């Protein structure tokens, strides 16, 4: 019942728009400040490797993630220095405009969980909670945004191409 309310109700769409704009502004400003002010993730990543998340017994909880940071992220720091600020900015833009909302929120959640796994709590739990509400709502979260036109266009275009592919297979 709650899921139906989130996914179909117009009042829910208005509430979701407020949540979407809040998250969009937070993502956009975080990314924009990194782009314009210079950004280097190496210090953050080195700290995450040096001080991993530990359980009550003192053992590393997310060893696989620390290994990923150490063996992949740090050697490719230039890629991450590009992806993080631009990813945050584009996630924010998608949420602010209500354009490809669920895609933007999915990648926002991936980034939130990445920060969380690296040991940064900050506002990530709240962002993850609100992000899952947006993701669960699907199209309704972007109803009062560009998704109102973009999603039907994508569906129509995809249906056209799928129809052409089926015709080729049948021939």
KEZATI-143289 format. One record per atom (N, C-alpha, C, O, CB): x, y, z; residue in three letters. Coordinates in steps of 0.05 Angstrom, whole numbers, plus 5000, padded with zeros to 4 digits. Each point is the difference from the previous one (the first is absolute). Glycine has a CB too. Example, Ala and Ser with C-alpha at 12.3 -4.5 7.8 and 13.67 -1.06 7.14 Angstrom:
<pts>
526448865156Ala;498250245000Ala;501850245000Ala;502150005013Ala;494149775012Ala;503150444961Ser;501650245001Ser;498550225014Ser;501050225004Ser;501449654953Ser;
</pts>
This chain:
<pts>
501749765000Unk;498350245000Unk;501850255000Unk;499550194985Unk;496849565039Unk;505750264994Unk;501850235000Unk;501550034974Unk;500550224990Unk;499949735060Unk;500449824939Unk;501550004975Unk;498250114977Unk;501050164984Unk;501749445032Unk;494850334984Unk;498150104980Unk;499850315003Unk;499950144981Unk;497549425018Unk;502450535026Unk;499850295006Unk;502550144989Unk;499850204987Unk;497449715054Unk;505249984964Unk;502550124991Unk;500150014970Unk;500950204988Unk;501449645053Unk;496849954946Unk;500449974971Unk;497850124983Unk;500550054976Unk;501949545034Unk;495350475001Unk;497850094983Unk;498550255009Unk;498750134984Unk;500849405006Unk;500850555035Unk;498450225010Unk;501250274993Unk;502550045002Unk;496049665036Unk;499950494955Unk;500950274992Unk;501050165025Unk;501950164998Unk;494949844963Unk;501949965062Unk;500950135024Unk;502849905007Unk;501850155008Unk;493449915009Unk;505149674980Unk;502749885005Unk;502050124981Unk;502350055008Unk;495549525008Unk;501450474959Unk;501950124980Unk;500950285009Unk;502350074996Unk;495449674967Unk;500550415049Unk;500850275010Unk;502049975023Unk;501950155002Unk;493650044984Unk;503949635033Unk;501849965023Unk;502749904989Unk;502150085010Unk;494049825021Unk;503949914951Unk;502449894988Unk;501650224986Unk;502550005000Unk;495349564994Unk;500850634994Unk;501450224987Unk;501650175020Unk;502350084994Unk;494149944971Unk;502550025058Unk;501450155021Unk;502549855009Unk;502250115002Unk;493550105013Unk;504049534989Unk;502349835008Unk;502150004978Unk;502350025005Unk;494649695024Unk;502150254946Unk;501849994977Unk;501650264997Unk;502450004994Unk;494449694984Unk;501950545026Unk;501350264998Unk;502150045022Unk;502150104996Unk;493850094982Unk;503449725046Unk;501850015023Unk;502649844994Unk;502250105002Unk;493949965030Unk;503549694960Unk;502349834994Unk;501550114975Unk;502549995000Unk;495149615020Unk;501050494960Unk;501350104976Unk;501750245006Unk;502250034990Unk;494049814984Unk;502850345043Unk;501650245007Unk;502549915015Unk;502250114995Unk;493650175008Unk;503949545016Unk;502449905015Unk;502049884982Unk;502450055002Unk;494749875037Unk;502149904943Unk;501949874981Unk;501250214981Unk;502450004996Unk;494949585007Unk;501150594986Unk;501050194980Unk;502050195013Unk;502250044988Unk;493549934988Unk;503750145047Unk;501950195012Unk;502649865009Unk;502150124997Unk;494050165018Unk;503749484995Unk;502449855008Unk;501849954976Unk;502450055001Unk;495049735036Unk;501450144941Unk;501649954976Unk;501150254987Unk;502350014992Unk;494949595000Unk;501150615007Unk;500850254987Unk;502350135016Unk;501950104987Unk;493449974996Unk;504649915043Unk;502350115016Unk;502549854995Unk;502250115001Unk;494550045034Unk;503149594961Unk;502449844994Unk;501150074973Unk;502450014996Unk;495849625033Unk;500150414951Unk;500950074973Unk;501350275000Unk;502250044988Unk;494149694992Unk;502550475033Unk;501050274998Unk;502250065021Unk;501750174995Unk;493949974989Unk;504549705038Unk;502050065020Unk;502349815000Unk;501850025017Unk;494650155010Unk;503749654954Unk;502149804999Unk;499349775018Unk;498950045022Unk;504550324968Unk;497449415002Unk;499249765015Unk;502249794997Unk;500949954978Unk;494250155017Unk;505649785027Unk;501949784999Unk;499149795021Unk;500050055024Unk;503950254961Unk;495349475005Unk;498949795017Unk;502249835013Unk;499449835017Unk;496650164954Unk;506550055022Unk;502149825010Unk;500250015031Unk;500449795012Unk;502050284945Unk;497350165055Unk;500250025029Unk;497749845013Unk;500549865020Unk;501750594976Unk;495449594994Unk;497749855011Unk;500449704997Unk;499549855019Unk;497550544969Unk;503949534988Unk;500349714995Unk;502249885017Unk;499849785011Unk;498550294943Unk;503950085049Unk;502349905017Unk;499149975029Unk;500749815013Unk;502650414956Unk;495149975040Unk;498949995027Unk;498149775004Unk;500049865021Unk;500550634982Unk;497949454976Unk;498149785002Unk;501549735001Unk;499149815013Unk;497550474962Unk;505749715011Unk;501649765000Unk;501449975027Unk;500249785012Unk;500450254938Unk;500550195060Unk;501550005025Unk;498249965025Unk;500949885020Unk;502550424958Unk;494249805020Unk;498149985023Unk;497349874990Unk;498050144999Unk;504150275023Unk;498049334971Unk;497549884990Unk;497949975022Unk;500650015024Unk;502249744942Unk;494850205026Unk;497849955018Unk;500649745015Unk;500549794988Unk;496250464982Unk;503149765056Unk;500649765017Unk;497649935017Unk;498450175008Unk;506549954992Unk;494849625004Unk;497949905017Unk;500750025029Unk;502150095007Unk;496549604957Unk;499650225054Unk;500450025029Unk;502549845009Unk;501250075020Unk;493949994986Unk;505649744979Unk;502449845007Unk;502650114989Unk;502149885004Unk;494949724998Unk;502850624983Unk;502450134989Unk;500749904973Unk;502050094988Unk;499549975057Unk;497149754944Unk;500649904973Unk;498750184978Unk;498050125005Unk;502449405013Unk;500950484959Unk;499050174978Unk;497449884989Unk;499949764995Unk;504850374993Unk;493350035010Unk;497349914992Unk;499849974970Unk;498949804990Unk;499250425050Unk;502949974945Unk;499750004971Unk;502849984987Unk;500950174985Unk;494950115018Unk;505549495002Unk;502749964989Unk;500150004970Unk;501950104988Unk;499049645052Unk;497050164948Unk;499850004971Unk;500050284988Unk;501150054979Unk;496549515023Unk;501150635013Unk;499850274990Unk;502750145004Unk;500950164983Unk;494249865028Unk;506249935012Unk;502750125004Unk;501949904979Unk;501750154989Unk;497549875061Unk;500649724943Unk;501649884978Unk;499550144974Unk;501850064985Unk;498249505039Unk;497450494970Unk;499350144975Unk;501250285000Unk;501150094979Unk;494649665019Unk;504150405024Unk;501250275001Unk;503049994996Unk;501150164985Unk;495249985046Unk;505049674982Unk;502949984999Unk;501049914973Unk;502050104990Unk;498049805059Unk;498749904939Unk;501049884975Unk;498950124975Unk;501149974978Unk;499549625048Unk;497150554976Unk;498850114976Unk;499650315001Unk;500950144982Unk;496949425011Unk;501050535028Unk;499350295001Unk;502550175002Unk;500350194984Unk;495449695038Unk;506150064997Unk;502450175003Unk;501850004975Unk;501050214993Unk;498849695056Unk;500749864939Unk;501750014975Unk;498750154977Unk;501350094982Unk;500649485033Unk;495450464986Unk;498650144979Unk;498750265011Unk;497850064993Unk;501349504984Unk;502350575040Unk;499050245014Unk;499050214981Unk;498150145005Unk;504949765033Unk;498450144939Unk;499150204981Unk;497249954989Unk;498550194996Unk;506349874991Unk;494549695010Unk;497349934991Unk;498050075022Unk;497950124994Unk;503949504977Unk;498850325053Unk;498250065023Unk;499850305005Unk;497950105008Unk;503249455012Unk;501150594975Unk;499950295003Unk;498250134979Unk;499150235004Unk;505549765015Unk;494949874960Unk;498250104979Unk;497149905005Unk;498150164999Unk;505749854968Unk;496049735039Unk;497349885003Unk;498550115024Unk;497650054998Unk;504349544981Unk;499450445044Unk;498650095024Unk;498750274997Unk;497650025004Unk;505649715023Unk;498350484967Unk;498750264998Unk;497950024977Unk;497950125004Unk;506250085015Unk;496649694958Unk;498050014978Unk;497649825005Unk;497850064993Unk;506050044976Unk;496749675044Unk;497849825007Unk;498150145020Unk;497649994996Unk;505449614997Unk;498150525027Unk;498350145020Unk;498550234986Unk;497650035006Unk;505749865031Unk;498050264946Unk;498650224986Unk;497849904982Unk;497850115000Unk;506550155001Unk;496249534984Unk;498049894982Unk;497749875015Unk;497750024991Unk;505849914974Unk;497149935057Unk;497949895016Unk;498250235010Unk;497549984999Unk;505549635016Unk;498250604995Unk;498550235010Unk;498350134978Unk;497750075005Unk;505950015029Unk;497649954943Unk;498550124977Unk;497649824993Unk;497850114995Unk;506550114988Unk;496249525015Unk;497849824994Unk;497750025020Unk;497750004992Unk;505549694986Unk;497550335047Unk;498050015021Unk;498650285000Unk;497650015004Unk;505049665024Unk;498950544969Unk;498950274999Unk;498050034977Unk;497950125003Unk;506250065018Unk;496749724956Unk;498350034976Unk;497849784998Unk;498250024984Unk;505750194993Unk;496449585040Unk;498149784997Unk;500449854974Unk;498049924988Unk;498750335041Unk;505749734962Unk;500749884974Unk;501649745005Unk;502250015012Unk;497750444965Unk;499049335015Unk;501249735005Unk;500449975030Unk;502149925010Unk;500250084945Unk;495650075060Unk;500150015029Unk;500949745013Unk;501750005017Unk;494750334981Unk;502449454993Unk;500849745013Unk;502849934994Unk;501449885017Unk;493949974980Unk;505750214979Unk;502849944993Unk;501850185017Unk;502049905011Unk;496749974942Unk;500750385049Unk;501650185016Unk;500149915029Unk;502150005013Unk;496850384956Unk;498849545041Unk;499849915028Unk;501549745005Unk;501349975020Unk;494450264984Unk;504249594976Unk;501549755002Unk;503050065003Unk;501349895018Unk;495249874955Unk;504550415010Unk;502950065002Unk;500650175025Unk;502349985010Unk;498050014940Unk;497850175059Unk;500450145025Unk;500249805023Unk;501750045018Unk;495850354964Unk;500949415018Unk;500149795021Unk;502749854999Unk;501149935020Unk;493950034979Unk;505949984976Unk;502649864997Unk;502250175013Unk;501749905015Unk;496749884942Unk;501550495038Unk;502050175012Unk;499750025030Unk;502050005015Unk;498250264942Unk;497349765053Unk;499650025029Unk;501149755013Unk;501350025021Unk;494650254972Unk;503549494996Unk;501049765012Unk;503149984998Unk;501249905018Unk;494549874970Unk;505450344991Unk;502950004997Unk;501350175023Unk;502049925012Unk;497650024938Unk;499250295055Unk;501050175021Unk;499749865027Unk;501750015017Unk;497250414956Unk;498849465030Unk;499349865025Unk;502049775005Unk;500949975023Unk;494250154971Unk;505449724986Unk;501949785002Unk;502850095007Unk;501649855012Unk;495649894956Unk;503550515023Unk;502650115006Unk;500150115028Unk;502150105009Unk;498550014943Unk;497249895063Unk;500050085028Unk;498950285005Unk;500250105022Unk;503649614983Unk;495150424974Unk;498950265003Unk;497049985007Unk;498449924982Unk;505150284986Unk;495749875056Unk;497249985007Unk;498650264991Unk;498349994982Unk;502749715057Unk;499750534972Unk;499050264992Unk;496949994996Unk;498649895018Unk;505850224960Unk;494749995000Unk;497150004994Unk;499249764982Unk;497849994990Unk;502250515015Unk;501949324990Unk;499449774982Unk;497649835009Unk;498449934982Unk;506450075008Unk;494849935035Unk;497649845007Unk;497450144992Unk;498249874990Unk;504449935048Unk;497250464967Unk;497650154993Unk;499750004969Unk;497849964990Unk;502650335052Unk;501849764944Unk;499950014971Unk;499249724989Unk;498549994980Unk;505050385019Unk;497549425013Unk;499349734991Unk;497149955004Unk;498649894983Unk;506149955027Unk;494350235014Unk;497149965006Unk;498350154980Unk;498149884988Unk;503050065061Unk;499450324947Unk;498450154981Unk;500449914972Unk;498150004984Unk;502350395046Unk;502049524963Unk;500649904974Unk;498449754993Unk;499049974978Unk;505550225025Unk;495249635017Unk;498449764995Unk;497150074996Unk;498649864986Unk;504749875041Unk;495750474987Unk;497250094996Unk;499750094971Unk;498149934986Unk;501550205062Unk;502350044942Unk;499950104973Unk;500249764980Unk;498449994981Unk;503750455033Unk;499749384991Unk;500449774982Unk;497549824999Unk;499249914979Unk;505750115030Unk;493949945014Unk;497649835002Unk;497750134985Unk;498449864988Unk;503249965056Unk;498250444958Unk;497850154987Unk;500249984969Unk;498050034986Unk;501750285054Unk;502749654950Unk;500349984971Unk;499250254985Unk;500750225008Unk;498549304996Unk;499250444975Unk;499250224982Unk;498650235016Unk;500450234993Unk;499249444970Unk;498950265057Unk;498550205015Unk;501850215013Unk;499150235004Unk;497449435004Unk;505950274998Unk;501950195013Unk;500850224980Unk;500850225008Unk;500949415022Unk;498150314944Unk;500750204980Unk;497650104985Unk;500350144979Unk;504149655017Unk;493250155014Unk;497650084986Unk;499950314996Unk;499250094979Unk;498449515040Unk;503250555002Unk;500150294998Unk;502850084993Unk;501450145015Unk;494849915018Unk;504749874944Unk;502650064990Unk;500249914971Unk;497949954987Unk;504149995059Unk;500350054943Unk;500449934972Unk;499349714994Unk;499449934976Unk;504250415022Unk;496349495022Unk;499349724995Unk;497249984988Unk;499349804987Unk;503650065051Unk;495450344967Unk;497350004989Unk;500049974970Unk;498249884988Unk;500350415050Unk;503749814949Unk;500349994971Unk;502249804991Unk;499849874980Unk;498550605017Unk;503849525019Unk;502349834993Unk;499449715001Unk;500649854981Unk;502450515036Unk;495749555004Unk;499449715004Unk;498249894978Unk;500649804988Unk;500050265061Unk;497150084944Unk;498449904978Unk;501550004973Unk;499649824984Unk;496450355040Unk;505750034972Unk;501650004975Unk;501949764999Unk;500249874979Unk;499650635021Unk;501549445022Unk;501949775001Unk;498449744995Unk;500949824986Unk;502250435045Unk;494649734982Unk;498449754997Unk;499149974971Unk;500149784989Unk;498350265059Unk;500750184940Unk;499149994972Unk;502349934982Unk;499749834982Unk;496750505028Unk;505949794994Unk;502349954983Unk;501049715004Unk;500649874980Unk;500750615023Unk;498749425021Unk;500949735006Unk;498149804987Unk;500849804988Unk;501350355055Unk;495349914959Unk;498049824988Unk;500349994969Unk;499749794988Unk;497150325050Unk;503950124950Unk;500450014971Unk;502449824992Unk;499849854981Unk;498350625018Unk;504149565016Unk;502449844993Unk;499549715006Unk;501049834985Unk;501850565025Unk;495949545011Unk;499449725007Unk;498249884978Unk;500449774992Unk;500150325058Unk;497650074941Unk;498249914979Unk;501549944974Unk;499449804986Unk;496950465035Unk;505749914972Unk;501649964977Unk;501749755002Unk;500349854981Unk;499850645012Unk;501049465031Unk;501649765005Unk;498449754997Unk;500949804989Unk;502050475041Unk;494649734981Unk;498349774998Unk;499249954971Unk;499849764992Unk;498450335054Unk;501450124938Unk;499349974972Unk;502449874985Unk;499549844982Unk;497450565020Unk;505549685005Unk;502449884987Unk;500249715007Unk;500849844982Unk;501550605019Unk;497249485023Unk;500249725009Unk;497949844986Unk;500549774992Unk;501350375053Unk;495849974952Unk;497849854987Unk;500549964971Unk;499049814988Unk;497950385046Unk;504649994953Unk;500449994971Unk;501949794992Unk;500649964976Unk;498550505021Unk;
</pts>
